[in-house]
Amino acid sequence: MAFDQVQTKTITIKRIQQATQEVTGVSIDKMKSPKRIQEISLPRQVSMYLCRKLTTRSLPQIAHFFGKRDHTTVLYGVRKIEGLIKDGDQKTIDLVNRVESAVKPKVFNESVLSSVGTKGDTCETSYGQASLEVRFLPILPAR
């Protein structure tokens, strides 16, 4: 694979649920449960919001992954998170950003690698500081 090609993974509902679980500590089973306590409902709604934002899945498809709920439940959750974001609720904004960062693949491309010159150099990326090992390969003549 050439350095200028970016390798990405498809973002799926399952992947968003797993990232939400990792960030919040609320299990996927609890997000699928009918419980309405805030410790479960907020992560569930954030997960639904990100499913709508980051995938092409319909509301009924998203609802199916959250305990076979009705699509209007997903719509309510998405609108609730949008409203909290619009109102500047920092707790919700931070949670959405943390889960979204956990979902998106962390990929280096040529623009990152071009700034690295020798073995052991570090570079700053949008994902934080990373240490890279650079190997210079000989260029072979064309046959």
N, C-alpha and C positions, 0 to 999 in steps of 0.2 A: 504494500500500500504506500503510495506517495505521501509525503508530508503535507501536501496541499489538499489532500482529501480528508474530509472530516468524517469520522465514524460516529454515527449516532444510533441510539437505541430507540425503538418506538415507545412512546409514553402510553401506557395502558392504565385502565382503571385499577387493576390489581397492583400495579407498581405505585400508583398514587396512594392507595390504601396502605401498602407496606411502608411507604415513606411517612405517612401520617402516624402510623403505629410507632415507627422508630423515633419520631420527633416528640410525640405527645405521651407515649407509653400506654395509650388506649388500644387494646387489641382489636383486630379486624372483626372478631366475633362480637365484641361489645358494640362496634360501630354498626354492625348488622342487626343488633338487638333492638327491641322496641323501647328501651329505656330512654327517658327524656331528661335525665339530669344533665346539668350544664357541662359537667366534666366529660360526658360522653357526646352530648349533642353538638357542642362547638367543634370538636375535632371532626365529627361526622359531617357537619355542614361545610367546614373548610375543605374536607376531602371531596365532597360533592361539587363545591365551587371550582376546585382545581380540575376535576374531571370534565366539567363543562368548558372550562377555559383552555385546557391543554389537550383535549381529545376531540374527535369529531363525533363522539357518541351522542345519541339522542337522549332526551330526558328519561323515557321509558327504559332504555338500555342501562343508563346509570342507575336508575331505581332498582333494577333487577340485581345489581351487584351489592346493594345495600339492604339486603333482607327482603327482596321482592316488594319493595314499597311502591306506592303510587307515584306517578311522575310529578304530580303536583307537590309532593313532599320535597322532591329534589328542587323543583322550581322555587319553593318557599326558602329552602336552605341557601340556594344560590343568591336569591334576592336579599336575604338577611345578611350574608357576608358582604355583598356589594354595598349595602346600606351602611354597615359598620365601617367599611373601608372609606366610603364617601364621607362619613361623619368624623373620620380621623381617629378611630379607636385603635390606639397604638398596640394594645395586646393582640388584637385580631390581625393587624397589619404585620406585626412581627411573626406571628404564627404562620400566616399564609406565606410569607417570604421564606421562613425556615423550611417549611414542607416543600415548597416549590424548588428551593435549592437542592433539597435531598432527592427530588424526583429527576431533575434535569441531569443528563450525563455530563461528566467533567472530561472534556476532550481538549487535547492540545492540537493546534494546527500549525502551519508553517509560520504564521506571524509571531507566534510565541517562540518557536524554535530558532527563528532567524536572529533573535536577539541574544542567543546563547553562543558563546564562542569556544569555550574549552571545557574539558571534563571537570565536573565539580561546580561549575557556575550555577547560580540560581537566577530565577527570573520571577517577576511579580505578575500574577494573572488575576483575572476577576474572581478566581476561586481561592486566592491566597497565595502564599509563597510556596514554590515547589523546587525541589532539587532534581536536576536532570543529569543523566549521564549522556554525554555526546560522543558518538563514534563516527569518525570520518572514514568512509569506505573509499577504496581506490576506484577510479573511473576506468572501466575496461573499454578497450577499443571495440567499435562495432564490427560485427563479422560480415 
